[in-house]
């Protein structure tokens, strides 16, 4: 191999290691800090948002336990859905929950190609990283919860 190719491969490999290290640091910063949280909207007057539910229902599991406590053992599907709907509308405001560079850098950059790629559809992230969802995201959360 010629000296020029050795030189190119050497510095290309160093560059790739640096890029990989930076992306790992970005990922860890998003996991271990609030940098991975998505942007939230302030509640509008017509929303039924209850801010005290943010701290009480800070994970998908706590959301499901909260809902389970409100449902009687002989509840119909309609009653279960009403409790789920009320809980979601009281827990979330209306705004798109999307990934930032710290929560998922791959989907963040894919969202630059098409905005739908950046939407969060992981129910655990929806609940733990913020309090705003679009209608489609709320519907998805309801669907997963049933």
Buried (B, 14 or more C-beta within 10 A) or exposed (E): EEEEEEEEEEEEEEEEEEEEEEEEEBBEBBEEEEBBBBEBBEBEEEBEBBEEBBEEBBEBEBBBEBBEEBEEEEEEEEEBBBBBBEBBBBBBBBBBBBBBBBBBBEBBEBBEEEEEBBBBBBBEBBBBBBBBBBEEBBEBBBEBBE
